[in-house]
């Protein structure tokens, strides 16, 4: 299952039992921005993405990208190894 960025932000926030206001304060943005990120209406800038990763204590890759359980999910293994 591919979890989108907006789903991941919401999931991580709820796991920590933070309100959108609390997360916004930790990241330094307005609560409306957090709401937009979680709805998928807007994507965070690189700077905000890095701040989100830091406050959630996860990597930016985990937060932003498809997290596959197995490298064998990819059809082109050679291309995957290249990257």
N, C-alpha and C positions, 0 to 999 in steps of 0.2 A: 504494500500500500504506500503510495506516494503522499506524504503529508506536505501540504503547501506551507509557505512561509507564514501566512496569516493564521493557519491552524496551529502551527508550532508555537507562535507567539502566545496565542490564547491558552494553549495547553500548558505551557511553562508557567504562565502567570497564575493560572488556576491551581496548579500543583503547589505553588508557593503561597496560595491563599491571599494574593495581593489584589487589590482593586485596580481598575484602570488608572485611577488618580495616583495611587501609590507607585505604580510602575512608571507613570509619566514623570513623577517627581524624581525617581531614581535615575531616569534616562535624561531628563532635562528637556522634555517636550510637553506640549499641552495634552490633556486627557483626550481631546478630540482626535489628535493624531494617533494615539494608541487605538482608539475605536476604529479609525479608518484602516489602520494596519490589520487589525483583527477581522475586519469585514472583507479585506482584500480590495478595498476601494483605493488604497494608496500603498506604495511600497516605501519602506524607510530608506533614507540616503545611506551611503556607505558608512558615514560617521555614526549615524543612529544605529545602524545594524551592528557595528562594533560595540557600541555602548550597551545595546540589548544583550549581546553575547556575554559581555563582561558582567552585567548585573544578574544574568541567569546562570553564570558560571559554566557556559558551554562554548564550544568553538563556533566561529562564524559559519564555517562549513556545515556544521550540524544544524544551526539555526536556519540557514538559507537554502540548503541543497537537499536533494533527494538522498536519504540515508538508506542504502541498500544493506540488507543483512548478509548478502553474499555477492562476491564479485562475479559469480557465475550467472547472475541475472543479466549481464551484458552480453549482447550477441558478438561484438567484436572485441575479444579479449586483448588482442594486440594493440588496438587503439586505446583501450582502457589503461593498459600498462604504460603506454607512451605518455599519457597525461598523469 
